[in-house]
Amino acid sequence: MNRFEYIVMEIDGDYARLKRTDIESEELKLVARALLPPEITEGTKLLYEWMSYSILE
């Protein structure tokens, strides 16, 4: 299964814009906040693995 690392760039209502940090990419991914951990803020680092997001310490 794939493993991706992101950082929360922007929170906009029910959505968040995430940027990949494990590769060079300027593209932002729009993700529903319902799929993300509830305690995220802008700047939170996330791990996407096994079809779910978790916070990276």
C-alpha positions as CSV (number, residue, x, y, z in Angstrom):
1,M,0.0,0.0,0.0
2,N,1.2,3.5,-0.7
3,R,2.3,5.9,2.0
4,F,2.2,9.7,1.4
5,E,3.2,12.6,3.6
6,Y,1.3,16.0,3.5
7,I,1.2,19.3,5.3
8,V,-2.1,21.2,5.8
9,M,-1.6,24.4,3.8
10,E,-5.1,25.9,4.3
11,I,-8.3,25.1,6.0
12,D,-11.4,26.4,4.2
13,G,-14.7,25.5,5.9
14,D,-15.4,21.8,5.4
15,Y,-12.2,21.3,3.3
16,A,-8.5,21.4,3.7
17,R,-5.8,21.9,1.1
18,L,-2.9,19.5,1.5
19,K,0.6,19.6,-0.1
20,R,2.8,16.5,-0.5
21,T,6.1,16.8,1.3
22,D,7.6,13.4,0.5
23,I,8.1,14.5,-3.2
24,E,8.6,17.8,-5.0
25,S,5.2,19.0,-6.0
26,E,3.4,22.4,-6.0
27,E,0.0,20.8,-6.5
28,L,-2.5,21.0,-3.6
29,K,-5.0,18.3,-2.9
30,L,-8.5,19.3,-1.7
31,V,-9.7,16.9,1.0
32,A,-13.0,16.9,3.0
33,R,-12.3,17.7,6.7
34,A,-14.5,14.7,7.7
35,L,-11.7,12.4,6.4
36,L,-9.0,14.2,8.4
37,P,-8.2,14.0,12.2
38,P,-10.4,16.6,13.9
39,E,-7.5,18.4,15.7
40,I,-5.7,19.5,12.5
41,T,-4.6,23.1,12.1
42,E,-2.8,24.9,9.3
43,G,0.8,23.5,9.4
44,T,-0.1,20.1,10.7
45,K,1.9,17.3,9.1
46,L,-0.2,14.2,8.0
47,L,0.5,10.7,6.9
48,Y,-1.8,9.0,4.5
49,E,-1.6,5.2,4.7
50,W,-4.1,2.4,4.4
51,M,-6.8,4.8,3.1
52,S,-6.7,7.0,6.2
53,Y,-4.9,10.1,7.5
54,S,-3.1,10.4,10.8
55,I,-1.0,13.2,12.4
56,L,2.8,12.9,12.1
57,E,4.6,14.0,15.3
